[in-house]
Amino acid sequence: MKRPDIDGLIRSLHQGVRETPYWSGFLEQLRGMTNAGYASLVFQRSDAGQADISVIRAGDQINDSGSAGAREIASRLNLSYDSLRVNRPYSLEDIVGLDDDRGVEYVRYLRERNIGHAVVLRVGDRQLGNGWLTLGRAGDDFKPWVIAVLKQIAPHLGIAVGTLAELERARMRADIANDAVHRLNFGWVTFDRFGNVVEIDPDIQRLFSGIAILRSCACGLPFPIGLSGHEHKLLDILKDFAVNEHARPRAMHLVQAPWLDMLIVPISYRALSGGSTPVAVGYVHGVVGAADDDKREQLKLLFGLNHSEARLAIALAQGRSITEAAADLSLTVETARNYSKKIYAKTDARGHADLVRILLASVIALT
């Protein structure tokens, strides 16, 4: 027998966290190496219900409801996959007695899906959640060397599952932070020392492309036509940041209407690998936020304003005077003044300026 390529299998396993779906190449390679008809990875979060699982498969296809169905049957038979020892391969005979009447339903379920023999390997822990690697085949049972291969890769699979768990937590934190930034009407763009754009927020990119007076400068960032001095100013700032990561942030005005400005901040973190190294991030402000009707609903809930009061409060918070807001909302100035007094009372504001401060400091700024 040809010696199995364990090193290649382990490389594929660690690369699997970058695949879509995860570990699809690893499962296919393992299935081919062991001559299995079916290979799968099943994951269950530590706080998940019995049927709340994620399945990645290679080889013979099984109905999507199959794995949940198998676990429901196993639960009825008191076959606890959760109790399997971590990193130890189990045969089907180890999990359920094939001659036991209680296991007949479970075995029939598997054989109807061309799984006459199976090997199951559990990985993970209570913090990461559980994972099970399963190989199945219809013909002869798996040879002892297959069990040996699984024992060799088990620690690596556990490490890869832990890595994925950390990546997913980091991704969730990044998504939450990114959502907060967007709700505050900010976006971002990073630059290398030569003024090239390294990465750009997709929402900011779409905003730039929709403003006719902007053009792309040599560095890749759009600036108003005729304001080439902005480009030179940006390049001077980036040259300074490249040698002085503790330099003070710099502000730049980009567009008057719609208003866009940018705060350029040096980046002190330097990655160990990758392509172009960003030396600065530009926080672009002025992206249009949520629709005013969303803000109105939040104002009504937060301060007890009625619909008309909430409409006026938004207009005042946008810098309009009572007279301007009344005209925009088709109100008389006297009606707008009466509404404003009720708004000030309900928000504990001491006047127009204080109302703006209160609303900007509240969660309304996130809508």
N, C-alpha and C positions, 0 to 999 in steps of 0.2 A: 504493500500500500504506500502511495506517495505521502510523504510527511506533510501534515497540515501546516499551512502558512500562518502560524500563530501571530507573528509580528505584523503581518499585513492585516490580519483580523483586528488586532488591537489598535492599529493606526486608524482603520475604518471606524472603529468604535468611538475613538476620541474625536474624530472628524464629524461624527454623526450629529453633534449638537448644533452644527452649522447647516445641516441639511433640512429640506422641507419635503415630506415630513421627516421628523427627527429619526435618525438611525436607519433610514430606509436602505442605504447602501450596505451598512453593516448586516442587517437582517438577510438581505439577499445573498451576501457573501457567505454568511454562516449557513444559510439554508443549502447553498450549493456545496459547501465544504462537507457538510454532514449528510448530504443526500436526503434531506428532509423535504416532505411535500409542503410543509407549512411551518412558518416561523412568526412569532409575534412578541411584542412587548406590550404589557398591560400596566397602566399606572393608575393609582388611586391615592388621592390626597388623604392625609391622616384624619381630616374631619369630614370626609365625604361619605355619602350613603352607599348602600350595597351596590346599586346599579350605576353610581356616578363614577364612571371609569373612562379612561382614554386608551384607545387601542391603535397600535401600529402593526401592520401585517406585511408579510412577503410570501409569495407562493400561492398555493391553492386558496381561492377566495371562500370566505365564510360569510353568511348573512350578517349584516350589521348588528342584528339583535342577538347574534349567537353568543358572544362573550358574556353579555349580561344574562342571557338565558342559562348559560353554563354555571355562572356564579349563583343564580337563584336556585338551581338544582343542587349545587354543592352546599348551599346554605341549608336547604331542607334536609340534606343527608348529614348535616353537621360536619362537612368537609371544609375545614378552615384553612384556606390558603394563607391567611394571616399568621398562622401558627408554624408555618414552615421555617426552618432555620435559615438564616441569611447565608448566602454563598454556598449552599449545599444543593447539588442537583438531586431531584426526586423523580423516580419513574412513576408511571401511572399506577403500578402495583403498590408503590409506597404510599400513595395518596388515598387510594380506595381499593378495598379487597375485591378483586374481579369475580370471586366466587360468592361474595356476600350479596344477598338479595337486595340489600339497600343500595348497592352500587349499580344495579342493572340499568336503571333509568339513565344514570350519568354516562355509563359506558356506551349505551345505545345512542345517546345524544352525540357523543364523540365519533362513533363509528359511522353514523349517518353522514358525517362530514369528513369521511376518509381519514380519520385519526384513530388507528388501531393501537398505536404505541405513542407515548409522549414522554418528554422529559421537561421538568419545570424547575427553574432556578429563581429563587427570590432574592431581590436586592433592596436596598433602602433602609430606612429606620423610621421611628415614630415622628421625628421632626421633619424629615423629607417626604414622608409618605411611602407607600409600598409600590414596588415594581416586580413584575414577574416576566421572565423570559421563558417562552415555551417553544419547543420543537415538536412537531408531530409528523407521523408518516403512516401510510396504510399497510405497508409490507412487513418485512422482518423488523424485529426490535433493534434499537440503536446499539452499536458496538461499544465496548468499554472505553475505547479511545475517545468517543464523543463525550462521555462523562468527564474524561480527563481534560478535554479541551474546555468544557464549560467551567471546570474548577480553576483552570488557568486564567480565564478571562473574567471570572466573577469579581475579583477585586477591582479590576479596571472598569467594569460596568458600574460598580458602586460609585467609583470616583466620578465617572461621566454623568451619572444621575445626579450626584451632588452638585457638579458644575452647572448642569442645566437648571437645577433648583435655584442656585445663586443668580444665574443669568436672568431667570424669569422674575425673581424678586427685584433685581436691578432694573429690569425693563418696566415693571409695574411702577417702581418709584420714579423712573424717568418719565413715564406717561403721565403720572399725576403732576409732576413738576411742570411738564410741558403744557398741560392743560391749564394750570394756574397762570403760567406766563401768558398764554394766549388770551385768557379771560381778562388779564390786565392790559390788553391791547399792545402787547410786545411780541416781537419776533426776533430772530437772531441770524447772524451771518458771521462766519469765521474767516480770517485772512492769514496768509503766510507773510513772511517778511518782505516779499516782493510785491505785495498788494493783490495776489491772486486769491480768489475765493476758494476756500478749501471745502466748506460745507455751507448750505443755506437752508433755512427753514422753508419748506414747500409753500406755506401760506404767504410768506414774505415774497417769495419768488413770483407767485401768482399775482400778488398785489402790484409789484413792480411792473409786470408785463401788462397790467391793465391801465397804467397811467401813461397817457400819450406823450406828455412833455418830457418823460424820462428817456435817456439813451444809455446804452452800456458803454462805460469807459474802458480803457485798456485793462484795468484791474478786474473787470467783470461786474462791478457794482454799478447800477444805474444812477446817474446824476442828471439834474435838469439841464436841458440843452443850453449851452452858452455859459455854463458855470464850471468851466474846466479847472478853475482854481480849487474846487472841492477835491478833485482827483489828486492834485499835488499836495494839498493839505493832508489827505489821508495817507499818502505814501510817506510823507515826513513823519507822521505819527507812528506808522508801523515800523519804520527804521529805528525810531527811538525805543519802541517797545521790544524790538528784537534784542537789544543790548541792555535794556533796563526793565526787567519784568515787574519792578515795583513802582514804575512811573504812574503818575496820577491819571485817572480816566479823562478822556476828552469828549466834548459834545460837538456835534455837527448838525446843522439844519439842512435838510434835504429838499423838501417841497413845502410850499405855502398852502396850496389847496389841491387835494386834501393834505392836511398837515402831516408831515413826516419828519422826525428828527432821529438822531442816532447817538447813543453813548458808546464810545469805543473804550474797551477795558482790556488791559494786558492779561495774557494767560500765562500763569506761572507753571502750570503742569506741562511736562514734556513726556510724551508717550515713548515707550521703549522701542516700538516698531511702528510700521505704517508708512504712508507716503509723505506728502507735504505736511510740515509741522505748523500748526496755527500759532501765531504769536499774539493774536488779539481776537476778541469777539465783539461784534457790533450789535448792541441791543436796539433794534429799530422800533420806535413808538409811533403809533398813529393808525394802526390797523383798525378797521371798523369792527366794533364788538357786536354783541348780541342785538337783536331787534329791540326797539323801544317797548314793544308789548311785553317782552320777557322782563324788562326792568320794571315796568308798571306793576306786573303781578308780584314781583319781589318786594317792591315798595309797599304795596297794599298789605302784604303779609308781615313785613318787618315793623312798619310804623302805624298800621291801621288806617292808611289813607284810602279815600275812595278813588274811583276811576279818574275823575276830573282833577282831583288834587295830585294824584300820581303823575298825570300828564304834565301838569304845570311844574312839579318838582323836578322832573327830568329836564325840562326846558331851562329852568333856572340853573340847574347844575351844569348845563352846557354853556353857561356864561351869558345867557340872554337876560336883558333887563325885564322888569315887569311889563313895560309897554311893548317891547319886542315879542315877548312870550305871548301876551294877550293877542297880538295881531296874528302870530303864527297859529294859534289855537282857536281863532275866531271867537275870542272872548272880549267883553268890554274891559277896559282897564280897571274899573271899579270891581267887577266880578273877580278878575285876576288878583286884585289886592285882598279881597275877602278870602279867596282860596289860600293865598300865601300866608295870611295870619293863622289859618287853621293848620297849615303845613308846619309853620314854625312852632306852634303849640304842641303838635303831635310828635315832632322830632326833637323838641327842646332846643331848637336853634334860636340864636339871638338876632338873627337877621340873614340877609341873602348870603353874605360871605361865610357865615357860620354854617348855613345849610350845605353849601358846597363842600366845606371841610368834613361835615358829618357824613355826607353821602360818599365822598371819596375814601373815607376811613372805614366805611362799612363794607359788608360783603356784596353790596350792590355793585361795587367796582369790579367784582368778579363775574358779573352777568353780561 
